[in-house]
Amino acid sequence: MKSEKLTRRSLLGASLLGVAGIPVVVESAFAQAAATPLNPADPAAKALGYVEDSSKVDAKANPMHKADQHCGNCLQWVDKNRAAPASKCNLFPGKMVKNAGWCKVWVKAPGT
């Protein structure tokens, strides 16, 4: 049976594996902080009819909108906390949308 003794080679190998994971941890930790708020005047936001307050959606221009629809219960909401005041959105990379917001691509998230 082979000895379970810690060798320099195994220690170095384990250290290198740990170092390789650091960028992933750092990116995950700072990704939310690096995102900027989505400006409704942004061309992508305008194209999808994004508003920061779902209660102010133009009913005439968006007849499919319902009062209970908002970014926090949309399938595109990234944050697992559906009550968070803002989160990243899959539709607007690098941007944060408000929980109370809404856009034309809203789709009900399962379980909400």
C-alpha positions as CSV (number, residue, x, y, z in Angstrom):
1,M,0.0,0.0,0.0
2,K,1.3,3.4,-1.0
3,S,2.1,5.9,1.8
4,E,-0.3,8.8,2.4
5,K,2.7,11.0,3.2
6,L,2.5,14.6,1.9
7,T,5.3,15.2,-0.5
8,R,6.5,18.5,-2.0
9,R,5.1,17.4,-5.4
10,S,1.6,16.8,-4.0
11,L,1.6,20.0,-2.0
12,L,2.7,22.0,-5.1
13,G,0.0,20.4,-7.2
14,A,-2.7,21.1,-4.7
15,S,-1.5,24.7,-4.4
16,L,-1.6,25.2,-8.1
17,L,-5.1,23.9,-8.3
18,G,-6.2,26.4,-5.6
19,V,-4.5,29.3,-7.4
20,A,-6.3,28.4,-10.6
21,G,-9.7,28.9,-8.9
22,I,-8.9,32.4,-7.5
23,P,-10.0,34.3,-10.7
24,V,-13.4,32.6,-10.6
25,V,-14.0,33.5,-7.0
26,V,-12.8,37.1,-7.5
27,E,-15.0,37.5,-10.6
28,S,-18.1,36.1,-8.8
29,A,-17.5,38.3,-5.8
30,F,-17.2,41.6,-7.8
31,A,-19.4,40.9,-10.7
32,Q,-22.6,42.3,-9.1
33,A,-20.7,45.3,-7.8
34,A,-19.2,46.1,-11.2
35,A,-22.6,46.2,-12.9
36,T,-24.0,49.7,-13.5
37,P,-27.7,50.7,-13.3
38,L,-29.6,50.4,-16.6
39,N,-30.6,53.8,-17.9
40,P,-34.1,53.7,-19.5
41,A,-32.7,56.0,-22.2
42,D,-30.1,53.3,-23.2
43,P,-30.8,52.1,-26.8
44,A,-31.2,48.5,-25.7
45,A,-33.6,49.5,-22.8
46,K,-35.6,51.7,-25.2
47,A,-35.8,48.9,-27.8
48,L,-37.3,46.6,-25.1
49,G,-39.5,49.2,-23.5
50,Y,-37.7,49.1,-20.1
51,V,-39.2,51.2,-17.4
52,E,-37.9,51.5,-13.8
53,D,-41.4,51.3,-12.4
54,S,-43.9,48.7,-13.7
55,S,-46.8,50.7,-12.5
56,K,-45.9,53.4,-15.0
57,V,-46.0,51.2,-18.1
58,D,-48.0,52.8,-21.0
59,A,-51.0,50.4,-21.2
60,K,-51.9,51.6,-24.7
61,A,-48.4,50.8,-26.0
62,N,-48.1,47.6,-24.0
63,P,-51.6,46.0,-23.8
64,M,-50.1,42.6,-22.6
65,H,-48.7,44.2,-19.4
66,K,-50.3,43.1,-16.1
67,A,-50.0,44.9,-12.8
68,D,-48.2,42.0,-11.1
69,Q,-45.4,41.8,-13.7
70,H,-42.0,43.3,-12.6
71,C,-38.4,42.5,-13.0
72,G,-38.2,40.7,-9.7
73,N,-40.5,37.9,-10.8
74,C,-39.2,37.7,-14.4
75,L,-37.3,34.7,-15.7
76,Q,-34.4,37.0,-16.8
77,W,-33.7,38.2,-13.2
78,V,-30.3,36.9,-12.2
79,D,-30.2,37.3,-8.4
80,K,-31.6,34.3,-6.4
81,N,-33.1,36.8,-4.0
82,R,-36.3,37.9,-5.8
83,A,-36.8,40.7,-3.2
84,A,-33.5,42.4,-3.9
85,P,-33.9,46.0,-4.9
86,A,-31.9,45.5,-8.1
87,S,-30.2,42.6,-10.0
88,K,-28.4,41.8,-13.2
89,C,-30.7,40.9,-16.0
90,N,-29.8,38.3,-18.7
91,L,-31.1,40.7,-21.4
92,F,-28.9,43.6,-20.4
93,P,-25.3,42.3,-19.8
94,G,-23.3,44.3,-17.2
95,K,-26.3,46.3,-16.2
96,M,-28.6,46.3,-13.1
97,V,-32.3,46.5,-13.4
98,K,-34.7,47.6,-10.6
99,N,-36.9,45.0,-9.0
100,A,-39.9,47.2,-9.7
101,G,-38.9,47.6,-13.4
102,W,-40.5,45.9,-16.4
103,C,-39.8,45.4,-20.2
104,K,-41.6,43.9,-23.1
105,V,-39.7,40.6,-22.8
106,W,-41.0,39.9,-19.3
107,V,-41.7,36.1,-18.7
108,K,-42.9,34.8,-15.4
109,A,-40.2,32.9,-13.5
110,P,-41.2,29.4,-12.3
111,G,-42.2,29.4,-8.7
112,T,-43.0,33.1,-8.5
